[in-house]
Amino acid sequence: MAVPKGKVSKQRGNKRYAGNSKAAKPTLVRCPQCQEWKVSHRVCPKCGYYNGTQVKSDDSENK
């Protein structure tokens, strides 16, 4: 049975997982309606379209 030879300090133990803590960048794609960059699988913040249908109304059209 494997037995550790000594205590592993908190600093040394935390270093083991330090490389996996960085957040990945979100994938950006072009909106098919307005050609603006948006996060994939989300409603476009500029035009309000998602998957070819308007989900969010545009406030500038109402004024």
Secondary structure, 3 states (H helix, E strand, C coil): CCCCCCCCCHHHHHHCCHHHCCCCCCCEEECCCCCCEEECCCCCCCCCEECCEECCCCHHHHC
